[in-house]
Amino acid sequence: MNPILTVNDAADVLRVHIRTLERWRQTGEGPRYVKMGRRVGYRRADLEAWLDANATTSTSAPRL
């Protein structure tokens, strides 16, 4: 089973602030997350999949 990372751990993996993860959850922009009651967690595989899906090769690459 894929362990669930805390919000702090996920922020460390993505190198973003925990408030950024909160904003992404509110806007639907960020990686998939798991809601466990009031707690939120992230699967490492979901973080990696999100990073892969958002990877670009150039800053001038057209946005879809």
Distance bins in CASP14 RR format, pairs under 12 A and 6 or more apart:
PFRMAT RR
TARGET T0000
AUTHOR 0000-0000-0000
RMODE 2
METHOD distances of the structure
MODEL  1
1 43 0 0 0 0 1 0 0 0 0 0 0
1 44 0 0 0 0 0 1 0 0 0 0 0
1 45 0 0 0 0 0 1 0 0 0 0 0
2 32 0 0 0 0 0 1 0 0 0 0 0
2 34 0 0 0 0 1 0 0 0 0 0 0
2 41 0 0 0 0 0 1 0 0 0 0 0
2 42 0 0 0 0 1 0 0 0 0 0 0
2 43 1 0 1 0 0 0 0 0 0 0 0
2 44 1 0 0 1 0 0 0 0 0 0 0
2 45 1 0 1 0 0 0 0 0 0 0 0
2 46 0 0 0 0 1 0 0 0 0 0 0
2 47 0 0 0 0 0 1 0 0 0 0 0
2 48 0 0 0 0 0 1 0 0 0 0 0
2 49 0 0 0 0 0 1 0 0 0 0 0
3 9 0 0 0 0 1 0 0 0 0 0 0
3 10 0 0 0 0 0 1 0 0 0 0 0
3 34 0 0 0 0 0 1 0 0 0 0 0
3 41 0 0 0 0 0 1 0 0 0 0 0
3 42 0 0 0 0 0 1 0 0 0 0 0
3 43 1 0 0 1 0 0 0 0 0 0 0
3 44 1 0 0 1 0 0 0 0 0 0 0
3 45 0 0 0 0 0 1 0 0 0 0 0
3 46 0 0 0 0 0 1 0 0 0 0 0
3 47 0 0 0 0 0 1 0 0 0 0 0
4 10 0 0 0 0 1 0 0 0 0 0 0
4 32 0 0 0 0 0 1 0 0 0 0 0
4 33 0 0 0 0 1 0 0 0 0 0 0
4 34 1 0 1 0 0 0 0 0 0 0 0
4 35 0 0 0 0 0 1 0 0 0 0 0
4 36 1 0 0 1 0 0 0 0 0 0 0
4 39 0 0 0 0 1 0 0 0 0 0 0
4 40 0 0 0 0 1 0 0 0 0 0 0
4 41 1 0 1 0 0 0 0 0 0 0 0
4 42 1 0 0 1 0 0 0 0 0 0 0
4 43 1 0 0 1 0 0 0 0 0 0 0
4 44 0 0 0 0 1 0 0 0 0 0 0
4 45 0 0 0 0 0 1 0 0 0 0 0
4 46 0 0 0 0 1 0 0 0 0 0 0
4 47 0 0 0 0 0 1 0 0 0 0 0
5 11 0 0 0 0 1 0 0 0 0 0 0
5 12 0 0 0 0 1 0 0 0 0 0 0
5 13 1 0 0 1 0 0 0 0 0 0 0
5 14 0 0 0 0 0 1 0 0 0 0 0
5 18 0 0 0 0 0 1 0 0 0 0 0
5 21 0 0 0 0 0 1 0 0 0 0 0
5 31 0 0 0 0 0 1 0 0 0 0 0
5 33 0 0 0 0 1 0 0 0 0 0 0
5 34 0 0 0 0 1 0 0 0 0 0 0
5 39 0 0 0 0 0 1 0 0 0 0 0
5 40 0 0 0 0 0 1 0 0 0 0 0
5 41 1 0 0 1 0 0 0 0 0 0 0
5 42 1 0 1 0 0 0 0 0 0 0 0
5 43 1 0 0 1 0 0 0 0 0 0 0
5 44 1 0 0 1 0 0 0 0 0 0 0
5 45 0 0 0 0 0 1 0 0 0 0 0
5 46 0 0 0 0 1 0 0 0 0 0 0
5 47 1 0 0 1 0 0 0 0 0 0 0
5 48 0 0 0 0 0 1 0 0 0 0 0
6 12 0 0 0 0 1 0 0 0 0 0 0
6 13 0 0 0 0 0 1 0 0 0 0 0
6 18 0 0 0 0 1 0 0 0 0 0 0
6 21 0 0 0 0 0 1 0 0 0 0 0
6 33 0 0 0 0 0 1 0 0 0 0 0
6 34 0 0 0 0 0 1 0 0 0 0 0
6 36 0 0 0 0 0 1 0 0 0 0 0
6 39 0 0 0 0 1 0 0 0 0 0 0
6 40 0 0 0 0 1 0 0 0 0 0 0
6 41 1 0 0 1 0 0 0 0 0 0 0
6 42 0 0 0 0 1 0 0 0 0 0 0
6 43 0 0 0 0 0 1 0 0 0 0 0
6 44 0 0 0 0 0 1 0 0 0 0 0
7 13 0 0 0 0 0 1 0 0 0 0 0
7 14 0 0 0 0 0 1 0 0 0 0 0
7 16 0 0 0 0 0 1 0 0 0 0 0
7 17 0 0 0 0 0 1 0 0 0 0 0
7 18 1 0 1 0 0 0 0 0 0 0 0
7 19 0 0 0 0 0 1 0 0 0 0 0
7 20 0 0 0 0 0 1 0 0 0 0 0
7 21 1 0 1 0 0 0 0 0 0 0 0
7 22 1 0 0 1 0 0 0 0 0 0 0
7 24 0 0 0 0 0 1 0 0 0 0 0
7 25 0 0 0 0 1 0 0 0 0 0 0
7 31 0 0 0 0 0 1 0 0 0 0 0
7 33 0 0 0 0 1 0 0 0 0 0 0
7 34 0 0 0 0 0 1 0 0 0 0 0
7 35 0 0 0 0 0 1 0 0 0 0 0
7 36 0 0 0 0 0 1 0 0 0 0 0
7 38 0 0 0 0 0 1 0 0 0 0 0
7 39 0 0 0 0 1 0 0 0 0 0 0
7 40 1 0 1 0 0 0 0 0 0 0 0
7 41 1 0 0 1 0 0 0 0 0 0 0
7 42 1 0 0 1 0 0 0 0 0 0 0
7 47 0 0 0 0 0 1 0 0 0 0 0
8 14 0 0 0 0 0 1 0 0 0 0 0
8 16 0 0 0 0 0 1 0 0 0 0 0
8 17 0 0 0 0 0 1 0 0 0 0 0
8 18 1 0 0 1 0 0 0 0 0 0 0
8 19 0 0 0 0 0 1 0 0 0 0 0
8 21 0 0 0 0 1 0 0 0 0 0 0
8 22 0 0 0 0 0 1 0 0 0 0 0
8 39 0 0 0 0 0 1 0 0 0 0 0
8 40 0 0 0 0 0 1 0 0 0 0 0
8 41 0 0 0 0 0 1 0 0 0 0 0
8 42 0 0 0 0 0 1 0 0 0 0 0
9 15 0 0 0 0 0 1 0 0 0 0 0
9 18 0 0 0 0 0 1 0 0 0 0 0
9 21 0 0 0 0 0 1 0 0 0 0 0
9 40 0 0 0 0 0 1 0 0 0 0 0
9 41 0 0 0 0 1 0 0 0 0 0 0
9 42 1 0 0 1 0 0 0 0 0 0 0
9 43 0 0 0 0 0 1 0 0 0 0 0
9 44 0 0 0 0 1 0 0 0 0 0 0
9 47 0 0 0 0 1 0 0 0 0 0 0
10 16 0 0 0 0 1 0 0 0 0 0 0
10 17 0 0 0 0 0 1 0 0 0 0 0
10 18 0 0 0 0 1 0 0 0 0 0 0
10 20 0 0 0 0 0 1 0 0 0 0 0
10 21 1 0 0 1 0 0 0 0 0 0 0
10 22 0 0 0 0 0 1 0 0 0 0 0
10 24 0 0 0 0 0 1 0 0 0 0 0
10 25 0 0 0 0 0 1 0 0 0 0 0
10 30 0 0 0 0 0 1 0 0 0 0 0
10 31 1 0 0 1 0 0 0 0 0 0 0
10 32 0 0 0 0 0 1 0 0 0 0 0
10 33 1 0 0 1 0 0 0 0 0 0 0
10 34 0 0 0 0 0 1 0 0 0 0 0
10 40 0 0 0 0 1 0 0 0 0 0 0
10 41 1 0 0 1 0 0 0 0 0 0 0
10 42 1 1 0 0 0 0 0 0 0 0 0
10 43 0 0 0 0 1 0 0 0 0 0 0
10 44 0 0 0 0 1 0 0 0 0 0 0
10 45 0 0 0 0 0 1 0 0 0 0 0
10 46 0 0 0 0 1 0 0 0 0 0 0
10 47 1 0 0 1 0 0 0 0 0 0 0
10 48 0 0 0 0 0 1 0 0 0 0 0
10 50 0 0 0 0 0 1 0 0 0 0 0
10 51 0 0 0 0 0 1 0 0 0 0 0
11 17 1 0 0 1 0 0 0 0 0 0 0
11 18 1 0 1 0 0 0 0 0 0 0 0
11 19 0 0 0 0 1 0 0 0 0 0 0
11 20 1 0 0 1 0 0 0 0 0 0 0
11 21 1 0 1 0 0 0 0 0 0 0 0
11 22 0 0 0 0 1 0 0 0 0 0 0
11 23 0 0 0 0 0 1 0 0 0 0 0
11 24 0 0 0 0 0 1 0 0 0 0 0
11 25 0 0 0 0 0 1 0 0 0 0 0
11 30 0 0 0 0 0 1 0 0 0 0 0
11 31 0 0 0 0 0 1 0 0 0 0 0
11 33 0 0 0 0 0 1 0 0 0 0 0
11 40 0 0 0 0 0 1 0 0 0 0 0
11 41 0 0 0 0 0 1 0 0 0 0 0
11 42 0 0 0 0 1 0 0 0 0 0 0
11 47 0 0 0 0 0 1 0 0 0 0 0
12 18 0 0 0 0 1 0 0 0 0 0 0
12 21 0 0 0 0 0 1 0 0 0 0 0
12 42 0 0 0 0 0 1 0 0 0 0 0
12 44 0 0 0 0 0 1 0 0 0 0 0
12 47 0 0 0 0 0 1 0 0 0 0 0
13 21 0 0 0 0 0 1 0 0 0 0 0
13 31 0 0 0 0 1 0 0 0 0 0 0
13 41 0 0 0 0 0 1 0 0 0 0 0
13 42 0 0 0 0 1 0 0 0 0 0 0
13 43 0 0 0 0 0 1 0 0 0 0 0
13 44 1 0 0 1 0 0 0 0 0 0 0
13 45 0 0 0 0 0 1 0 0 0 0 0
13 46 0 0 0 0 0 1 0 0 0 0 0
13 47 1 0 1 0 0 0 0 0 0 0 0
13 48 0 0 0 0 1 0 0 0 0 0 0
13 50 0 0 0 0 0 1 0 0 0 0 0
13 51 0 0 0 0 1 0 0 0 0 0 0
14 20 0 0 0 0 1 0 0 0 0 0 0
14 21 1 0 0 1 0 0 0 0 0 0 0
14 24 0 0 0 0 1 0 0 0 0 0 0
14 30 0 0 0 0 1 0 0 0 0 0 0
14 31 1 0 0 1 0 0 0 0 0 0 0
14 33 0 0 0 0 0 1 0 0 0 0 0
14 42 0 0 0 0 1 0 0 0 0 0 0
14 44 0 0 0 0 0 1 0 0 0 0 0
14 46 0 0 0 0 0 1 0 0 0 0 0
14 47 1 0 0 1 0 0 0 0 0 0 0
14 48 0 0 0 0 0 1 0 0 0 0 0
14 50 0 0 0 0 1 0 0 0 0 0 0
14 51 1 0 0 1 0 0 0 0 0 0 0
14 54 0 0 0 0 0 1 0 0 0 0 0
15 21 0 0 0 0 0 1 0 0 0 0 0
15 47 0 0 0 0 0 1 0 0 0 0 0
15 51 0 0 0 0 0 1 0 0 0 0 0
16 22 0 0 0 0 0 1 0 0 0 0 0
16 23 0 0 0 0 1 0 0 0 0 0 0
16 24 0 0 0 0 1 0 0 0 0 0 0
16 29 0 0 0 0 0 1 0 0 0 0 0
16 30 0 0 0 0 1 0 0 0 0 0 0
16 31 0 0 0 0 0 1 0 0 0 0 0
16 42 0 0 0 0 0 1 0 0 0 0 0
16 47 0 0 0 0 0 1 0 0 0 0 0
16 50 0 0 0 0 0 1 0 0 0 0 0
16 51 0 0 0 0 0 1 0 0 0 0 0
17 23 0 0 0 0 1 0 0 0 0 0 0
17 24 0 0 0 0 0 1 0 0 0 0 0
18 24 0 0 0 0 0 1 0 0 0 0 0
18 25 0 0 0 0 0 1 0 0 0 0 0
18 40 0 0 0 0 0 1 0 0 0 0 0
18 41 0 0 0 0 0 1 0 0 0 0 0
18 42 0 0 0 0 0 1 0 0 0 0 0
19 25 0 0 0 0 0 1 0 0 0 0 0
19 26 0 0 0 0 0 1 0 0 0 0 0
20 26 0 0 0 0 0 1 0 0 0 0 0
20 27 0 0 0 0 0 1 0 0 0 0 0
20 29 0 0 0 0 1 0 0 0 0 0 0
20 30 0 0 0 0 1 0 0 0 0 0 0
20 31 0 0 0 0 0 1 0 0 0 0 0
21 27 0 0 0 0 0 1 0 0 0 0 0
21 28 0 0 0 0 0 1 0 0 0 0 0
21 29 0 0 0 0 0 1 0 0 0 0 0
21 30 1 0 0 1 0 0 0 0 0 0 0
21 31 0 0 0 0 1 0 0 0 0 0 0
21 32 0 0 0 0 0 1 0 0 0 0 0
21 33 0 0 0 0 1 0 0 0 0 0 0
21 40 0 0 0 0 1 0 0 0 0 0 0
21 41 0 0 0 0 1 0 0 0 0 0 0
21 42 0 0 0 0 1 0 0 0 0 0 0
21 47 0 0 0 0 0 1 0 0 0 0 0
21 50 0 0 0 0 0 1 0 0 0 0 0
22 28 0 0 0 0 0 1 0 0 0 0 0
22 29 0 0 0 0 0 1 0 0 0 0 0
22 30 0 0 0 0 0 1 0 0 0 0 0
22 33 0 0 0 0 0 1 0 0 0 0 0
22 40 0 0 0 0 1 0 0 0 0 0 0
23 29 1 0 0 1 0 0 0 0 0 0 0
23 30 0 0 0 0 1 0 0 0 0 0 0
24 30 1 1 0 0 0 0 0 0 0 0 0
24 31 1 0 0 1 0 0 0 0 0 0 0
24 32 0 0 0 0 0 1 0 0 0 0 0
24 33 0 0 0 0 1 0 0 0 0 0 0
24 40 0 0 0 0 0 1 0 0 0 0 0
24 42 0 0 0 0 0 1 0 0 0 0 0
24 47 0 0 0 0 0 1 0 0 0 0 0
24 50 0 0 0 0 1 0 0 0 0 0 0
24 54 0 0 0 0 0 1 0 0 0 0 0
25 31 0 0 0 0 1 0 0 0 0 0 0
25 32 0 0 0 0 1 0 0 0 0 0 0
25 33 1 0 0 1 0 0 0 0 0 0 0
25 34 0 0 0 0 0 1 0 0 0 0 0
25 35 0 0 0 0 1 0 0 0 0 0 0
25 40 1 0 0 1 0 0 0 0 0 0 0
25 41 0 0 0 0 0 1 0 0 0 0 0
25 42 0 0 0 0 0 1 0 0 0 0 0
26 33 0 0 0 0 0 1 0 0 0 0 0
26 40 0 0 0 0 0 1 0 0 0 0 0
28 50 0 0 0 0 0 1 0 0 0 0 0
29 50 0 0 0 0 1 0 0 0 0 0 0
29 53 0 0 0 0 0 1 0 0 0 0 0
29 54 0 0 0 0 1 0 0 0 0 0 0
30 42 0 0 0 0 1 0 0 0 0 0 0
30 46 0 0 0 0 1 0 0 0 0 0 0
30 47 0 0 0 0 1 0 0 0 0 0 0
30 49 0 0 0 0 0 1 0 0 0 0 0
30 50 1 0 0 1 0 0 0 0 0 0 0
30 51 0 0 0 0 0 1 0 0 0 0 0
30 53 0 0 0 0 1 0 0 0 0 0 0
30 54 0 0 0 0 1 0 0 0 0 0 0
31 40 0 0 0 0 0 1 0 0 0 0 0
31 41 0 0 0 0 0 1 0 0 0 0 0
31 42 1 0 0 1 0 0 0 0 0 0 0
31 43 0 0 0 0 1 0 0 0 0 0 0
31 44 0 0 0 0 0 1 0 0 0 0 0
31 45 0 0 0 0 1 0 0 0 0 0 0
31 46 1 0 1 0 0 0 0 0 0 0 0
31 47 1 0 1 0 0 0 0 0 0 0 0
31 48 0 0 0 0 1 0 0 0 0 0 0
31 49 1 0 0 1 0 0 0 0 0 0 0
31 50 1 1 0 0 0 0 0 0 0 0 0
31 51 1 0 0 1 0 0 0 0 0 0 0
31 52 0 0 0 0 0 1 0 0 0 0 0
31 53 0 0 0 0 1 0 0 0 0 0 0
31 54 0 0 0 0 1 0 0 0 0 0 0
32 40 0 0 0 0 0 1 0 0 0 0 0
32 41 0 0 0 0 1 0 0 0 0 0 0
32 42 1 0 0 1 0 0 0 0 0 0 0
32 43 1 0 0 1 0 0 0 0 0 0 0
32 44 0 0 0 0 0 1 0 0 0 0 0
32 45 0 0 0 0 1 0 0 0 0 0 0
32 46 1 0 1 0 0 0 0 0 0 0 0
32 47 0 0 0 0 1 0 0 0 0 0 0
32 48 0 0 0 0 0 1 0 0 0 0 0
32 49 1 0 0 1 0 0 0 0 0 0 0
32 50 1 0 0 1 0 0 0 0 0 0 0
32 53 0 0 0 0 0 1 0 0 0 0 0
33 39 0 0 0 0 0 1 0 0 0 0 0
33 40 1 0 1 0 0 0 0 0 0 0 0
33 41 1 0 1 0 0 0 0 0 0 0 0
33 42 1 0 1 0 0 0 0 0 0 0 0
33 43 0 0 0 0 1 0 0 0 0 0 0
33 46 1 0 0 1 0 0 0 0 0 0 0
33 47 0 0 0 0 1 0 0 0 0 0 0
33 50 0 0 0 0 0 1 0 0 0 0 0
34 40 1 0 0 1 0 0 0 0 0 0 0
34 41 1 0 1 0 0 0 0 0 0 0 0
34 42 1 0 0 1 0 0 0 0 0 0 0
34 43 1 0 0 1 0 0 0 0 0 0 0
34 44 0 0 0 0 0 1 0 0 0 0 0
34 45 0 0 0 0 0 1 0 0 0 0 0
34 46 0 0 0 0 1 0 0 0 0 0 0
34 47 0 0 0 0 0 1 0 0 0 0 0
35 41 1 0 0 1 0 0 0 0 0 0 0
35 42 0 0 0 0 0 1 0 0 0 0 0
36 42 0 0 0 0 0 1 0 0 0 0 0
41 47 0 0 0 0 0 1 0 0 0 0 0
42 48 0 0 0 0 0 1 0 0 0 0 0
42 49 0 0 0 0 0 1 0 0 0 0 0
42 50 0 0 0 0 1 0 0 0 0 0 0
42 51 0 0 0 0 0 1 0 0 0 0 0
43 49 0 0 0 0 1 0 0 0 0 0 0
43 50 0 0 0 0 0 1 0 0 0 0 0
44 50 0 0 0 0 0 1 0 0 0 0 0
44 51 0 0 0 0 0 1 0 0 0 0 0
45 51 0 0 0 0 0 1 0 0 0 0 0
45 52 0 0 0 0 0 1 0 0 0 0 0
46 52 0 0 0 0 0 1 0 0 0 0 0
46 53 0 0 0 0 0 1 0 0 0 0 0
47 53 0 0 0 0 0 1 0 0 0 0 0
47 54 0 0 0 0 0 1 0 0 0 0 0
48 54 0 0 0 0 0 1 0 0 0 0 0
48 55 0 0 0 0 0 1 0 0 0 0 0
49 55 0 0 0 0 0 1 0 0 0 0 0
53 64 0 0 0 0 0 1 0 0 0 0 0
54 61 0 0 0 0 0 1 0 0 0 0 0
54 63 0 0 0 0 0 1 0 0 0 0 0
54 64 0 0 0 0 0 1 0 0 0 0 0
55 61 0 0 0 0 0 1 0 0 0 0 0
56 62 0 0 0 0 1 0 0 0 0 0 0
56 63 0 0 0 0 1 0 0 0 0 0 0
56 64 0 0 0 0 0 1 0 0 0 0 0
END
